[in-house]
């Protein structure tokens, strides 16, 4: 279990951090904002920290952990685990150890105006330092500034909109933000169109890539630039040649599951204005059919490639990087439960996927949960490590989405029995959703990214 928010040893570090910051800065409040791979970005609420102060926090936190400080679980209350940490009462959404000797190793990295509590990324190697995620941070901060504009800070503010009869206003504000940002990205692409030949869109599972790609395509057409999609699915090697993972299972998410020599040749030819014969892959037989489709990219067009490998530099082989515009999309969240309890982005995507699978694909919640660990491994291997190479990062989270997803998600979760191995996950997600006042989804626009998961999207209807 890799998730930062689920590991008790990491939650114990968080309890200690809250205690240390309270002792060092009694007039300030700690804010945990968002996850960064295996770490979490933190800051003081509306108060910047110096590098010296960050170093002092790390020093005190290590001393606290070594002292075998007293943590006592008091009770469950209103969805929180309530702890007493050396006399300080702390409310946490996720459970922690009561023995500080069980905390996970950590490093605190200054990252202005706050710091990153880094637990180490096993994919980059323990000795490799964290590369500061500037683009990710800028995207979160842009979301935060916009939330300030509409006077929304925490879940309680969302619930106040709904309870006061302003749910439709909440929906329209959130959708207007998405439309504005997508149009701005399209305008940026238009400004660079002389040099650009390829548009690349990538993101993790349930990030809304497909809906986003459709919407950016519409905005590009408005700007006089028509995208020509190239599906990576057509370039799978025959199933007999598909690589296998460490368990001997077919691994369709690896880059070399694609016929790279042919794909490279076709991308190069399309960029140079030639026409290629795109193959067709039969997923039932696991083999390439004999059918091909001619494809070309004209002067007023741009090649569009969407998929988990789209930001991998190896996809374009040795072509100059300036010909491509790269977009990373993910449900990055923005509205947290309170200052010290964030809504993990992986939980948002898991709820999205579970609702979509249950409502539109006939897949049970337990099947979705059983596949999630494999999905997450693929994301770490193929998606997250390339996210900072994007030119633009787009937050697909909707301001109101967990309010909208609450009822269909609870309906799906109710099918998980008490004797299921996923009972704990059922209860955890149910607790998270309980913080959000439910909202009627009938007013959600049919081109909304959220429609990709609740059904009724104009992009997925026959």
N, C-alpha and C positions, 0 to 999 in steps of 0.2 A: 504494500500500500504506500504509494508515493505522495499522495495528496498532502500538501502542506497543512491544510485545515483539519485533516483527520488524524494526524499522528499525535498521540498524547504527549510524547516527548517534546514536540515543538509547541504544543499548547502550554506546556509547563514553562517553557522559556518565555512565552507571552505573559503568563501570570507574573513571573519575576520581573519582566520588563516594565509592566504596569506599576509594580511596587517600587522599583528603582527610580523610575521617572517621577513618581509621586514624592519620593523622599528628596530627590535632587532639585525638583522644580515644583514645589507645592502649590504654586499659583497657576500652573500650566496643566493642560490636559493632553494625554497621549492620543494620537490618532493613527489607527492602522488602516491604510488606504487600499492597497491592492497587492496581488501576488506577482512575483517576478521569477518565473521558473520555480526553483526550489526555495525561494526566499520571499520576504514580505517587505514592502516599503512602509515605513513609519515616519511620523513627524510629530511635532508639537502643534496643536491646533492654533493656526494663524500666528505662529511664532517660529522664525527660522533658528536652526541650530548651527553653531560653529563646529569646525572639525575637532577642536579641543573638547567641546561639550560632548560630541559623539563618542570620542575616545573615553571620556569619563564614564559615560553610560555603559560602555562595554566593560570597562574595568570593574565597575560596581556590580554589574550583572554576573560576571564571572565569580566575583567574591560571594555574591548571594548564593549562587549555585553550589559553590564549594562549602558553604557554611551549613549545608543540610537544613536550610530554612524550613519553617513549619508551614505546611499547606493543609488546610482542613476543609473537606467538602461539607457544606452546610445543608443544602437542599436543592431540589429542582423547583423553579418558580417562573411562571410565565414564559416558558420556553428556554430559560437560561439554566446553566449550572452555576450555583452560587458558592464561591469559595472564600475562605478567610486566609489571607496571605500575610503572615506576621502582623495580624491585627487589622489589616486593610481588607474590606469586603470587595470582592471582584465578581462581576457577572460575565460569564462566558457562554457563547452559543455551543461550543464544542468542549468535550471533557478533557481533563488534564490528569497527569500523575500527581500524587500527593507526596512523592519522594523525589527530591531534586537530583538525586544521583542518577535518575533515569532520563534526564533531559538529553536531547541530541546535541552533538557538537555543532557549534555555530560560529560565525564571524560577523561582526558588525562593520559595514562598509559605509563611510560617509557618502551621501548622495544628496546634494543641496536641493532644497532647504532642510532635508531630514536625513534618513539613513536607511540602509537595507539590512535586515537580519537575514543573512545568507546561510542556509543549511547545507550548501554544497550540492552541485549537480553531478550525479553519477555519470551522466553522459559526456560531460566535458573533462572528467577526471578530477580527483580530489586536489591535486596540486595545481590545477589551472585556475587562475583568478577569475572572478566574475567580471564579465564585460558589461559596463554600465548600460542599461537599456534606455538610451536617450529617446528613441522614437516612441517606445511604449510609454515612457513617462510623459512625454509631450501629449500623447493621445489621451491619457488619463486626466492630465491637467486641463486639457481643452474641454473635456466632459465636465470636470469640476467647475470650471469658470461658467459654463453654460447653465449648470444647475444653480449656481449663485444668481444668475440673471433671472431665473424663474422662481427664486426663493424656495428651492427644494434642497434639503441637505440629507435627510434620513428617511427611513421608511415611514415614520410617523407623519411626515409632511405629505407623502403620497396618499396615505390613508385619510388624511384630513381633506384632501381634494375630493376623494370618493364619498366620504361620509357627508360632505356638504353639498352633494349633488353636482359636482363639477367633473365627473369622470370623462365626459366627452371632451371637455376642454383639455384634460390631461392627455388624452389620446391625440388630439389635433396638434398640441404643442410638440409632443414627441415625434410624430410623423413629419411635421414641418421641419424639425431639426434634421432628420435623415435626408429629406428631399433637398434641403439647402446644402448639406455637406456633399451629397452625391453630385449635385450640379457644380459645386466648386471644384471637385476632382475632375469632372468632365471638362471644365473650363481650363484647368491646368494642362490636361492632356492636349487640348486644342492649341494652346500656346506653344507646345513643343512638337507639334505634328510634323514639322519638316524633318526632324531627326528620328521620330519614332516610327517603328514598323511593327512592334509587338506589344500587346497589352497582356500582362500576366496577373492573375488573381489567385491567391492562395489563402488558406486558413484551415483551422482544425475542424473536427467533426461538429456538425450542428451549429456552425458559425453563421449560417445564412448565405453562404457563398453563391448559391444558385440564384436566389432572389436578388442579391446585390448585383450579380453579373448582368441580369436582365435589366435592372434599373439603370445601371451605368451605361449599358448599351443604348437604352432609350435616350438618355441625356446626350450621348455622343451623336446619335442620329440627329437630334435637335441642333447640334453644333455642326452638322454637315459632314460627320466622319462616321462611316458605317463599319461596325466591327464584323469580322468574318471569323466565326468560331471554328476551332480545330479541337476535336475531342481526343484526349489522350487514351480513352478507352479503346479506340480503334487500333491502337498500337501495341496492345498486349501480345506477348509471345504466346505460342501455343501452350496449353496447360501442361503438357509433358515437359516443357522447358522452363516452367515457372520455378523460381528459386524457393527454397524452403527455409523456415525459421529454425530456431534452436530446438524446437520440439518435433521437427520433421514435418510440420504442416505447411501447406502452400502459403506463400507470403506474397499476396497481390499488391501490398503497399510499398514494396521496395522499388526503387527506381529501375533496377535491372529486370523487373517484371515486364518492362516495356522493351520493344524492339528499338533500342537507342540508335543504332546506325541508320535505320530507315527514318526514324523520327528526325534525327539531326539533318539528314539529307533533304527531307521535305521542308523543314523550317527554313533552311538556308535558301532553297529554291523559291519558296513563297516570298521571302523577304526580297529576293532579287527580281521579283515580278514574273516568275515562271508559274506554270500550272502543273499541279501534281495530281496523281491518282491516289486518293486517300483509301486505305484498306478498310474492310469491315470485319468486325470480330463477333463471332457467335458465342454468347455466354452460356448457352445450353450445352453445346458440344465442346466448348473450350478451345476452339480452333478458329483460325482466320478463314473467312469465306473467300470465294473467288471474285466476289463483287467489289468494285472500286467506284469511288465518286470523284469526278474532277473538281479541283478547287484552285482558285487563284485569288490574289489580293491586288485590287486595283489602286490607282493613285489616291482616290478619296476614301480608301478603306484602310483598316488596321487589323492585323491578325490578333485574335483573342484566344488565349489559352488559360483555362481555369482548372485547378486541381491541387491536390496536396503537394505536388512536386513543382508547382509553377515558379517558386522562388529559388529552387535549387539551381545554382550556377551551372551545374552539369547538364541541365536541360537544354541550354542554348549552345552547348559545346564551346567552341572558340569564337563565337560571334561577339562583336564588340558590345559591351553592356549598355552603351548609350542609345542603342536602337530600341531598348525595352523600357516600358514604364511598369513598375511593380507595385501591386496593391496587396496589402495583408489585411484580411478581415477576420474579426473574432468578436464574440460576445464578451466584452471587457467589463460590463457592469458599470457602476458609477454611484448608485444609491446604496449605501450600507445601512445596516440595522441601527447602529449607533456609532459613536466615535471609535470605540475600541473593538467592535464586532463587524467585520466586513461580510459581504455576500460573496463567497468564492465564485470565480468565473466558471470553474469546472462544474459547479452545482447548477448554474444557469444552463449550461449546454447539456448536462445530463437530463435535466427536467425537460428541456426542449425535445431532445431525442426520444425520451420515454413517451411523451405525449404524442409526438408524430407517429412513432411506431405503433402505439396503441390505437390511435384514432384512424390512421390512414393506411397502415401497412399490415394490420392483423398480427403484429408481433407483440407478445406478452411483455409486461414490465420485467418479469424475471429473465426473459431472453435478452432484453436490452441490457440489464444489469450484468448478466453473465458475459456479455461481449465487451463491456466498457473497459476492462483492464487491458485487453488487447488493443482496443481503439486508442487508449492513452499511450501505450508503448509506441504505436505507429506515429502518433503526434510528436512525441519527443524525438523520435528518430528522423522524421521526414519534414516536420513543419516548424516547430518552435525555434530550432537552431538557426533558421534562415530569416526569422521575422524582422530582425533589425536591418536587413538588406533591402527592405521595401522602400519605395519612394514616398508612399503614403500608407498610413494605417487607419482603418475605418472601424469604429466601434458599432457593431450591429445590435447591441443591447437596446431594447426599448425601455423607456422610462417606466412604463406601466406593466411590463411583460409578466413579472411574477404574480402580479395581481390578476392578470388575465389568465395565466396558466394554472392558477391555484385550483380551480374547480375541476378541470379535466385531469390535472395531475393527481389530485386526491382520489378521483374516480379510478384512475389506473392503479394507484398504490393500494387501494382497497382490495384489489384482487390478490395481493400477496398475503398468504396465510401466516399465522403465528409460528408454524413449524418450518417455515421457509428459511433457507440460509441467507436470504436477503431481508429478513425481518429488521435487522438493525439499520440497514440502508433505508428501508421503508419509513421507519420511525424518524430517522434523521432528516430525510427530505420533508416528511410531514411537519416536523417541528419548524423547519426553515420556512415553509410555505405559510405556516400559521401566523407569521408576523405580518403577512400581506392581506389587506382587506380585498375580498374578491370583487371582480369587475366583470360586467357583461361584455362579451367579446363580439356581439352582433354589430357593433359600430366600428370595429377594426377595419380599415380600408382594405380592399381586396388586392392591392399591390403592396401591402405591408410585408416586411420581412417576417413578421410574426405569423402571417398566414401560411408560410412554408411549414409551420409546425402544428397549427390548429386546423388547417384545411381551408378550402375556399379561395386559394390564391389564383389569380388570373394567369400565373405562369405555370401552373401545374394542372389546370383543368383541361380535359380533352377538347 
